[in-house]
Amino acid sequence: MLSGHEFTELFNKALSQTEKIMLWYHERSGEYTAEEIQKNVLPGTLLTSVRRSMTDLFKSGYLAKGTKVMGSYGVHIYTYKKA
């Protein structure tokens, strides 16, 4: 179980990841995969964390799904664009 301080730290870290992704899309046009966002915006961050942030932005209406492309793991993945 996380302490209140640990939870707050993790929550703020997650929020800052989401904000960095929002800024990336705000400054650029185009469609990007979670893998591209990880490489260009959040290097060293787990891909699952990047996907979670992008899913949150999609659910909130900030991002929209784009086309599907082949991901690095051999499966088709969505690109996302600013809604």
Backbone torsions as a table, in degrees:
resi	resn	phi	psi	omega
1	MET	NA	138.0	-179.6
2	LEU	-85.9	143.8	173.4
3	SER	-74.4	167.6	179.0
4	GLY	-58.7	-41.3	179.5
5	HIS	-65.8	-44.0	179.8
6	GLU	-63.7	-42.1	178.5
7	PHE	-62.4	-44.3	179.9
8	THR	-61.8	-42.7	178.2
9	GLU	-60.8	-47.2	179.6
10	LEU	-64.9	-39.4	178.9
11	PHE	-64.0	-44.7	179.3
12	ASN	-65.3	-36.4	177.1
13	LYS	-64.0	-44.8	178.4
14	ALA	-63.2	-41.4	179.2
15	LEU	-63.9	-42.1	-179.2
16	SER	-66.6	-32.9	175.5
17	GLN	-63.3	-44.5	179.8
18	THR	-63.3	-41.9	179.6
19	GLU	-64.3	-39.0	178.1
20	LYS	-63.8	-39.2	178.5
21	ILE	-67.5	-42.0	177.8
22	MET	-59.2	-44.0	179.7
23	LEU	-62.0	-42.1	178.1
24	TRP	-56.4	-50.2	-179.4
25	TYR	-68.7	-32.9	179.6
26	HIS	-65.6	-35.5	-176.6
27	GLU	-87.5	-9.9	-175.5
28	ARG	-135.5	155.5	169.5
29	SER	-104.8	166.2	178.1
30	GLY	116.2	177.4	-179.0
31	GLU	-114.5	137.1	-177.1
32	TYR	-136.4	146.0	174.6
33	THR	-88.3	166.3	175.8
34	ALA	-60.9	-35.6	178.8
35	GLU	-63.6	-39.2	178.3
36	GLU	-68.9	-39.0	177.6
37	ILE	-64.4	-42.3	178.5
38	GLN	-59.5	-47.0	-177.1
39	LYS	-65.1	-43.3	-172.0
40	ASN	-93.3	-27.8	-173.1
41	VAL	-111.5	-42.4	-172.9
42	LEU	-128.1	57.2	179.2
43	PRO	-61.4	140.7	-178.9
44	GLY	87.8	-7.9	177.5
45	THR	-89.6	142.6	177.6
46	LEU	-61.5	139.0	179.9
47	LEU	-59.1	-36.2	178.9
48	THR	-63.0	-34.0	177.2
49	SER	-68.7	-39.0	177.7
50	VAL	-64.8	-44.7	179.0
51	ARG	-61.2	-40.9	178.9
52	ARG	-61.4	-45.3	179.0
53	SER	-62.6	-41.8	-179.7
54	MET	-68.4	-36.1	176.3
55	THR	-64.9	-41.3	176.5
56	ASP	-60.3	-42.5	179.1
57	LEU	-67.5	-35.0	176.3
58	PHE	-65.9	-48.1	-178.9
59	LYS	-63.5	-30.0	179.7
60	SER	-82.1	-8.7	178.7
61	GLY	93.6	1.5	-179.6
62	TYR	-76.1	-36.4	178.0
63	LEU	-112.7	153.9	174.7
64	ALA	-125.0	148.5	177.6
65	LYS	-70.8	142.0	176.3
66	GLY	-108.2	-139.0	-179.1
67	THR	-83.7	166.0	174.8
68	LYS	-97.4	139.3	177.8
69	VAL	-132.8	165.9	178.2
70	MET	-77.3	124.4	178.3
71	GLY	-86.2	174.6	-176.2
72	SER	-71.2	-14.7	179.1
73	TYR	-97.0	12.2	175.9
74	GLY	80.8	16.7	175.7
75	VAL	-123.3	153.4	178.2
76	HIS	-74.8	134.7	179.6
77	ILE	-129.7	153.7	178.6
78	TYR	-77.7	147.0	162.6
79	THR	-92.7	160.7	176.9
80	TYR	-129.0	147.5	177.8
81	LYS	-133.3	162.6	178.3
82	LYS	-67.4	133.1	-178.4
83	ALA	-73.4	NA	NA
